[in-house]
Amino acid sequence: MPPSLIGLIQVLLSAVAFGTMAILARFAYADGTSTTTLLLLRFVIAGLVLLPWVALQRLPWPTGRPLLALIVMGAVGYAGMSACYFNALNHASAGTVALLLYLYPVLVLLLSMLLGERLTTLRLIALLLALSGLAVTIGLEFSARPLGLVLGVGAALIYSCYILIGSRFTAGTHPLAATCVVILSAAASYALQSTWQGWGPPHSARGWLAIGMMALICTVAAVALFLNGLEKIGATRASLVSTVEPVVTLLLAWGLLGEPIGLSQALGGLLILGAVLLVSREADPKRTELTELHD
């Protein structure tokens, strides 16, 4: 099998794994898990797997300014984005939240332009498509509470800032080692939060299984598959393949949770994904290495 085909399959499997995150979270919530406990367990389990993996491969550990940037990205940026995303699931459908998160590639472009990057025709069209998709999704999504929509957009905005910081301050770090630092820092952030918000674990094995799958499949395996596929097919093609992620969430939410695929999701999703496809034509490899940590 050609390496490029293997790479495409790996990135596709990564997108599918990430796309199942919201579904597994719903199962964990249904079993009585609190958001803080869910995220704490997810990051702790993933970190305990990644740390020896990095050590066994003798990967260079970040130091100095990159290490400080990664710690802030994990403890503040990634933890904040995850909090918005997973709390949004309590107020809006899994499909809608997944679509709103996928505004992040266009928001990265918009923020980059505010920082001095050139506004091209392609970027302008992508921005208009994404904003139209956002307007349709929010304007026609009658089942979602306003708080769910705000949290979904907030997750995308925080994640966009996370990517921009990572692309500017973590150059030269190994992606897997960087991922390990981010995840462990997020785990420390939620460990601190749990001291005053309390401990709300699952009530049965079903909830524990959902959290374990989130950590091992939707975090560790998904990141590893993406990074391996990225080496074989490059950032632009990897970004294109990753656009199937919210589609996977929509379909799984329909099949497993009984969430209907409404007009707003179908129309808004097409507009947002169209914008992402345009943005991916200008993908920056440094940014893409950091993008598939999300949810």
Stockholm file with secondary structure:
# STOCKHOLM 1.0

chainA/1-295         MPPSLIGLIQVLLSAVAFGTMAILARFAYADGTSTTTLLLLRFVIAGLVLLPWVALQRLPWPTGRPLLALIVMGAVGYAGMSACYFNALNHASAGTVALLLYLYPVLVLLLSMLLGERLTTLRLIALLLALSGLAVTIGLEFSARPLGLVLGVGAALIYSCYILIGSRFTAGTHPLAATCVVILSAAASYALQSTWQGWGPPHSARGWLAIGMMALICTVAAVALFLNGLEKIGATRASLVSTVEPVVTLLLAWGLLGEPIGLSQALGGLLILGAVLLVSREADPKRTELTELHD
#=GR chainA/1-295 SS CCHHHHHHHHHHHHHHHHHTHHHHHHHHHHTTCCHHHHHHHHHHHHHHHHHHHHHHTTCCCCCHHHHHHHHHIIIIIIHHHHHHHHHHTTTSCHHHHHHHHTTHHHHHHHHHHHTTCCCCHHHHHHHHHHHHHHHHHHHHCTTSCHHHHHHHHHHHHHHHHHHHHHHHHCTTSCHHHHHHHHHHHHHHHHHHHHHHHCCCCCSSHHHHHHHHHHHIIIIIIHHHHHHHHHHHHHHHHHHHHHTTHHHHHHHHHHHHSCCCCCHHHHHHHHHHHHHHHHHHTTCCHHHHHHHTTCC
#=GC SS_cons         CCHHHHHHHHHHHHHHHHHTHHHHHHHHHHTTCCHHHHHHHHHHHHHHHHHHHHHHTTCCCCCHHHHHHHHHIIIIIIHHHHHHHHHHTTTSCHHHHHHHHTTHHHHHHHHHHHTTCCCCHHHHHHHHHHHHHHHHHHHHCTTSCHHHHHHHHHHHHHHHHHHHHHHHHCTTSCHHHHHHHHHHHHHHHHHHHHHHHCCCCCSSHHHHHHHHHHHIIIIIIHHHHHHHHHHHHHHHHHHHHHTTHHHHHHHHHHHHSCCCCCHHHHHHHHHHHHHHHHHHTTCCHHHHHHHTTCC
//
